[in-house]
Amino acid sequence: MISLVIPTLNEVENISPLLARIAQCAPAPDQIIFVDDGSTDGTRERIRSVAGSMPVELIERDTPSLGLAGAVIAGARAAAGEWLVVMDADLSHPPEKIGELLQPLLEGRADMVIGSRYVKDGSTPGWPFWRKILSRAAAAFAYPLTGVHDSMCGFFAMPRTLLLELTPAATGFKIAFEVLVQGGRNLRVVEIPIVFRDRSLGVSKMSFGVASVFAVRWLAAMASKLFRDQETAPRFSSQSSIASPAKSSKAANSAFP
């Protein structure tokens, strides 16, 4: 069973086109969980209106904690599927790639699969120069800790129980980054290329100021993980309930992290 978790905040214009594209996926998710963090534009009403025609569920967090990470964890706790896919609601992540995310998991080749902007054939068309620089710099700084090219991704798939196992002390920053650091080098990760497109509907929550604050918080989070978790954080191992240890199978067809 496949559960799809989608955090939302004021995404009313994107719900219907997103669901239309998800419905064309193969395999299609068996459960679609929207986790809404206080939308005021009718997002919740739009989600409820389609609940009868698709396997859609809505979690309403009126006093949300831990930001997007908290929303993902709340969705994972409510999910019934063995396999969990996480994506944004603004159509920046291509739902058509869900099948490719799941394939390495179903074949037993990976513990986590990331939709990456920074491996060969991945891209971010239309991004302003400042956003590309900040994003690539953050990814490069994180590479020594994670071993993947796009640890800031919000589009990934993994076993539901493994995500919950690796994020009991999530700080509310980037959930994929938390999983990667907590899992350590035995976590088998595959990156597949995606084309990350900026939203065409709704109001973007990204600006230079937001991105700058994000970058500072990102660096602070990495420093905290580096110095605090080296001794105290649990590591993914052969005793994990999900998979056996193996050399990480990161996609290595890109020269730059």
Buried (B, 14 or more C-beta within 10 A) or exposed (E): EBBBBBBBBBBBBBBBEBBEBBEEBEEBBBBBBBBBBBBEBBBBEBBEEBEEEBEBBBBEBEEBEBBBBBBBBBBBEBBEBBBBBBBBBBBBBBBEBBBBBBBBBBEEEBBBBBBBBBBBEBBBEEBEEEBEEBBBEBBEBBBEBBBBBBBBBBBBBBBBBBBBBBBEEBBBBBBBBBBBBBBBBBBBBBBBBBBBBBBEBBEEEBEEEEBEEBBEBBBEBBEEBEEEBEEEBBBBEEEBEBBEBBEBBBBEEBEEB
